Structures are given as C-alpha cells and as structure tokens.
Amino acid sequence: MAKQLQWEEVGAAAHALLSPGYVTAKNSQTLYTSGCVGTDPKTGEIPDCIEAQTRNALENLKAILKAGGSSLDSVLKVLLFVADGSYAASVNKVYKEYFPSKPARSCVVVAFPDPTLKVELECVAAVEE
C-alpha cells in the first residue's frame, strides 16, 4: 500500500484538491509527487518573475521530497510544464542549479487555469534508505 504524504509534513500551504505525493510500499520505494507551482512557501504569493516562480516551485518540490524520505539527488524523472515556450532559457538557468545530475525530463507548454502561473514541476524519485 502506498503512503499518502500530508501537507503538514511538507510545511507548505495546502491545496485542498491535491496530495503532495505518494510513497510506494517498502519493496519499491518510489515517490510520486503532485505538481509543484511557484508559490512562495512562506507567504503563498505567486511572483511575476519566471525565475522566481521556478525557484519557488523547486523549493516546494524539495520540501515534498524531504517529507517523503527522498531528495533532489534521487529524482529519476521530472515533468515540467511551462505557460510559454519562450521561458525555456530562464527556467533552465534555475533548473540546472537544482539538478546538476540531469535526471530524465520532459517539458510541455500548457495553458494554466490560473493565468499568473508560469511553471509547474512534478517528479518521480527513489526513496533513500
């Protein structure tokens, strides 16, 4: 049975419709996260700057990974969503600071329901023993 992470474990503002992630049973030890957007984890505000949103999204992802017994170093695959393809250079600049190990990644241009959102990340990570 998978363990559902709770927002209280993450320390970020809760999203009523989403779980921050699930950790699979002991035999597989894989963590699947929900999408992390660029809200400031302390204030809940969404900055306008794409670099700031990317950094916040990665910090939020890092908190979920920690709560699930993993870390950025154990990420196997990232799924990245951006509101505009022209954000690629700015997102990649911040992204490479967090992922020097270059996990597998896909990037999709999407229309977010909230027009202030510019980036969202989700990942699959190994759980550290």
Contact map, one row per residue, 1 for C-alpha under 8 A:
111000000000000000000001100000000000000000000000000000000000000000000000000000000000000000000000000000000000000000000000000000000
111100000000000000000111100000000000000000000000000000000000000000000000000000000000000000000000000000000000000000000000000000000
111110000000000000000111100000000000000000000000000000000000000000000000000000000000000000000000000000000000000000000000000000000
011111000000000000111110000000000000000000000000000000000000000000000000000000000000000000000000000000000000000000000000000000000
001111101100000000111110000000000000000000000000000000000000000000110000000000000000000000000000000000000000000000000000000000000
000111111100000000111000000000000000000000000000000000000000000000000000000000000000000000000000000000000000000000000000000000000
000011111111110000110000000000000000000000000000000000000000000000000000000000000000000000000000000000000000000000000000000000000
000001111111010000000000000000000000000000000000000000000000000000000000000000000000000000000000000000000000000000000000000000000
000011111110000000000000000000000000000000000000000000000000000000100000000000000000000000000000000000000000000000000000000000000
000011111111000000010000000000000000000000000000000000000000001101100000000000000000000000000000000000000000000000000000000000000
000000111111100000000000000000000000000010000000000000000000001000000000000000000000000000000000000000000000000000000000000000000
000000110111110000000000000000000000000011000000000000000001001000000000000000000000000000000000000000000000000000000000000000000
000000100011111000000000000000000000000011010000000000000000000000000000000000000000000000000000000000000000000000000000000000000
000000110001111100000000000000000000000000000000000000000000000000000000000000000000000000000000000000000000000000000000000000000
000000000000111111100000000000000000000000000000000000000000000000000000000000000000000000000000000000000000000000000000000000000
000000000000011111000000000000000000000000000000000000000000000000000000000000000000000000000000000000000000000000000000000000000
000000000000001111100000000000000000000000000000000000000000000000000000000000000000000000000000000000000000000000000000000000000
000000000000001111110000000000000100000000000000000000000000000000000000000000000000000000000000000000000000000000000000000000000
000111100000001011111100000000000100000000000000000000000000000000000000000000000000000000000000000000000000000000000000000000000
000111100100000001111100000000001110000000000000000000000000000100000000000000000000000000000000000000000000000000000000000000000
000111000000000000111110000000111100000000000000000000000000000100010000000000000000000000000000000000000000000000000000000000000
011110000000000000111111000000111000000000000000000000000000000000010000000000000000000000000000000000000000000000000000000000000
011110000000000000001111100011110000000000000000000000000000000000010000000000000000000000000000000000000000000000000000000000100
111000000000000000000111111111100000000000000000000000000000000000000000000000000000000000000000000000000000000000000000000000000
111000000000000000000011111111000000000000000000000000000000000000000000000000000000000000000000000000000000000000000000000000000
000000000000000000000001111110000000000000000000000000000000000000000000000000000000000000000000000000000000000000000000000000000
000000000000000000000001111110000000000000000000000000000000000000000000000000000000000000000000000000000000000000000000000000000
000000000000000000000001111111000000000000000000000000000000000000000000000000000000000000000000000000000000000000000000000000000
000000000000000000000011111111100000000000000000000000000000000000000000000000000000000000000000000000000000000000000000000001110
000000000000000000000011100111110000000000000000000000000000000000000000000000000000000000000000000000000000000000000000000111100
000000000000000000001111000011111000000000000000000000000000000010010100000000000000000000000000000000000000000000000000000111100
000000000000000000001110000001111100000000000000000000000000000000000000000000000000000000000000000000000000000000000000011110000
000000000000000000011100000000111110000000000000000000000000100110000000000000000000000000000000000000000000000000000000011100000
000000000000000001111000000000011111000000000000000000000000000000000000000000000000000000000000000000000000000000000000011000000
000000000000000000010000000000001111100000000000000000000000000000000000000000000000000000000000000000000000000000000001111000000
000000000000000000000000000000000111110000000000000000001101100000000000000000000000000000000000000000000000000000000001110000000
000000000000000000000000000000000011111000000000000011011001000000000000000000000000000000000000000000000000000000001011100000000
000000000000000000000000000000000001111100000110000111111101000000000000000000000000000000000000000000000000000000001111000000000
000000000000000000000000000000000000111110111110000010011000000000000000000000000000000000000000000000000000000000000000000000000
000000000000000000000000000000000000011111111110000010010000000000000000000000000000000000000000000000000000000000000000000000000
000000000011100000000000000000000000001111110000000000010011000000000000000000000000000000000000000000000000000000000000000000000
000000000001100000000000000000000000000111110000000000000000000000000000000000000000000000000000000000000000000000000000000000000
000000000000000000000000000000000000001111111000000000000000000000000000000000000000000000000000000000000000000000000000000000000
000000000000100000000000000000000000001111111100000000000000000000000000000000000000000000000000000000000000000000000000000000000
000000000000000000000000000000000000001100111110000000000000000000000000000000000000000000000000000000000000000000000000000000000
000000000000000000000000000000000000011100011111000010000000000000000000000000000000000000000000000000000000000000011000000000000
000000000000000000000000000000000000011100001111110110000000000000000000000000000000000000000000000000000000000000000000000000000
000000000000000000000000000000000000000000000111110110000000000000000000000000000000000000000000000000000000000000010000000000000
000000000000000000000000000000000000000000000011111110000000000000000000000000000000000000000000000000000000000000000000000000000
000000000000000000000000000000000000000000000011111111000000000000000000000000000000001001100000000000000000000000000110000000000
000000000000000000000000000000000000000000000000111111100000000000000000000000000000000001100100000000000000000000000000000000000
000000000000000000000000000000000000010000000011111111110000000000000000000000000000000000000000000000000000000000000000000000000
000000000000000000000000000000000000111100000111111111111000000000000000000000000000000000000000000000000000000000001110000000000
000000000000000000000000000000000000110000000000011111111100000000000000000000000000000000100110000000000000000000000011000000000
000000000000000000000000000000000000010000000000001111111110000000000000000000000000000000000110000000000000000000000000000000000
000000000000000000000000000000000000111110000000000111111111000000000000000000000000000000000000000000000000000000000000000000000
000000000000000000000000000000000001111000000000000011111111100000000000000000000000000000000000000000000000000000000011100000000
000000000000000000000000000000000001010000000000000001111111110000000000000000000000000000000010010000000000000000000000100000000
000000000000000000000000000000000000000010000000000000111111111000000000000000000000000000000000000000000000000000000000000000000
000000000001000000000000000000000001110010000000000000011111111100000000000000000000000000000000000000000000000000000000000000000
000000000000000000000000000000001001000000000000000000001111111110000000000000000000000000000000000000000000000000000000110000000
000000000000000000000000000000000000000000000000000000000111111111000011000000000000000000000000000000000000000000000000000000000
000000000111000000000000000000000000000000000000000000000011111111100000000000000000000000000000000000000000000000000000000000000
000000000100000000011000000000001000000000000000000000000001111111110000000000000000000000000000000000000000000000000000000000000
000000000000000000000000000000101000000000000000000000000000111111111111000000000000000000000000000000000000000000000000000010000
000000000100000000000000000000000000000000000000000000000000011111111110000000000000000000000000000000000000000000000000000000000
000010001100000000000000000000000000000000000000000000000000001111111100000000000000000000000000000000000000000000000000000000000
000010000000000000001110000000100000000000000000000000000000000111111100000000000000000000000000000000000000000000000000000000100
000000000000000000000000000000000000000000000000000000000000000011111110000000000000000000000000000000000000000000000000000000111
000000000000000000000000000000100000000000000000000000000000000011111111010000000000000000000000000000000000000000000000000011110
000000000000000000000000000000000000000000000000000000000000010011001111111000000000000000000000000000000000000000000000000010110
000000000000000000000000000000000000000000000000000000000000010010000111111000000000000000000000011000000000000000000000000010000
000000000000000000000000000000000000000000000000000000000000000000000011111000000000000000000000001010000000000000000000000000000
000000000000000000000000000000000000000000000000000000000000000000000111111100000000000000000000000000000000000000000000000011110
000000000000000000000000000000000000000000000000000000000000000000000011111111000000000000000000000000100000000000000000001111000
000000000000000000000000000000000000000000000000000000000000000000000000011111000000000000000000000000110000000000000000001111000
000000000000000000000000000000000000000000000000000000000000000000000000001111100000000000000000000000111000000000000000001110000
000000000000000000000000000000000000000000000000000000000000000000000000001111110000000000000000000000111100000000000000111100000
000000000000000000000000000000000000000000000000000000000000000000000000000011111000000000000000000000001111000000000000111000000
000000000000000000000000000000000000000000000000000000000000000000000000000001111100000000000000000000001111000000000011110000000
000000000000000000000000000000000000000000000000000000000000000000000000000000111110000000000000000000000011110000000011100000000
000000000000000000000000000000000000000000000000000000000000000000000000000000011111101000000000000000000011110000000111000000000
000000000000000000000000000000000000000000000000000000000000000000000000000000001111101000000000000000000000111100001110000000000
000000000000000000000000000000000000000000000000000000000000000000000000000000000111111000000000000000000000110000000100000000000
000000000000000000000000000000000000000000000000000000000000000000000000000000000111111100000000000000000000100000000000000000000
000000000000000000000000000000000000000000000000000000000000000000000000000000000001111110000000000000000000000000000000000000000
000000000000000000000000000000000000000000000000010000000000000000000000000000000111111111100000000000000000000000000000000000000
000000000000000000000000000000000000000000000000000000000000000000000000000000000000111111110000000000000000000000000000000000000
000000000000000000000000000000000000000000000000000000000000000000000000000000000000011111111000000000000000000000000000000000000
000000000000000000000000000000000000000000000000011000000000000000000000000000000000001111111100000000000000000000000000000000000
000000000000000000000000000000000000000000000000011001000000000000000000000000000000001111111110000000000000000000000000000000000
000000000000000000000000000000000000000000000000000000000000000000000000000000000000000111111111000000000000000000000000000000000
000000000000000000000000000000000000000000000000000000000000000000000000000000000000000011111111100000000000000000000000000000000
000000000000000000000000000000000000000000000000001001100000000000000000000000000000000001111111110000000000000000000000000000000
000000000000000000000000000000000000000000000000000001100100000000000000000000000000000000111111111000000000000000000000000000000
000000000000000000000000000000000000000000000000000000000000000000000000000000000000000000011111111101000000000000000000000000000
000000000000000000000000000000000000000000000000000000000000000000000000000000000000000000001111111100000000000000000000000000000
000000000000000000000000000000000000000000000000000000000100000000000001000000000000000000000111111100000000000000000000000000000
000000000000000000000000000000000000000000000000000000000000000000000001100000000000000000000011111111100000000000000000000000000
000000000000000000000000000000000000000000000000000000000000000000000000000000000000000000000001111111000000000000000000000000000
000000000000000000000000000000000000000000000000000000000000000000000000100000000000000000000000001111100000000000000000000000000
000000000000000000000000000000000000000000000000000000000000000000000000000000000000000000000001001111110000000000000000000000000
000000000000000000000000000000000000000000000000000000000000000000000000001111000000000000000000001011111000000000000000000000000
000000000000000000000000000000000000000000000000000000000000000000000000000111000000000000000000000001111100000000000000000000000
000000000000000000000000000000000000000000000000000000000000000000000000000011110000000000000000000000111110000000000000000000000
000000000000000000000000000000000000000000000000000000000000000000000000000001110000000000000000000000011111000000000000000000000
000000000000000000000000000000000000000000000000000000000000000000000000000000111100000000000000000000001111100000000000000000000
000000000000000000000000000000000000000000000000000000000000000000000000000000111100000000000000000000000111110000000000000000000
000000000000000000000000000000000000000000000000000000000000000000000000000000001111100000000000000000000011111000000000000000000
000000000000000000000000000000000000000000000000000000000000000000000000000000001111000000000000000000000001111100000000000000000
000000000000000000000000000000000000000000000000000000000000000000000000000000000010000000000000000000000000111110100000000000000
000000000000000000000000000000000000000000000000000000000000000000000000000000000010000000000000000000000000011111101100000000000
000000000000000000000000000000000000000000000000000000000000000000000000000000000000000000000000000000000000001111100000000000000
000000000000000000000000000000000000000000000000000000000000000000000000000000000000000000000000000000000000000111111000000000000
000000000000000000000000000000000000000000000000000000000000000000000000000000000000000000000000000000000000001111111100000000000
000000000000000000000000000000000000000000000101000000000000000000000000000000000000000000000000000000000000000001111100000000000
000000000000000000000000000000000000110000000100000010000000000000000000000000000010000000000000000000000000000101111111000000000
000000000000000000000000000000000000010000000000010010000000000000000000000000000111000000000000000000000000000100111111000000000
000000000000000000000000000000000000110000000000010011001000000000000000000000011110000000000000000000000000000000001111100000000
000000000000000000000000000000000011110000000000000001001000000000000000000000011100000000000000000000000000000000001111110000000
000000000000000000000000000000000011100000000000000000001100100000000000000001111000000000000000000000000000000000000011111000000
000000000000000000000000000000011111000000000000000000000000100000000000000001110000000000000000000000000000000000000001111100000
000000000000000000000000000000011110000000000000000000000000000000000000001111100000000000000000000000000000000000000000111110000
000000000000000000000000000001111000000000000000000000000000000000000000001111000000000000000000000000000000000000000000011111000
000000000000000000000000000001110000000000000000000000000000000010000111011110000000000000000000000000000000000000000000001111100
000000000000000000000000000011100000000000000000000000000000000000000100011100000000000000000000000000000000000000000000000111110
000000000000000000000010000011100000000000000000000000000000000000011110010000000000000000000000000000000000000000000000000011111
000000000000000000000000000010000000000000000000000000000000000000001110010000000000000000000000000000000000000000000000000001111
000000000000000000000000000000000000000000000000000000000000000000001000000000000000000000000000000000000000000000000000000000111
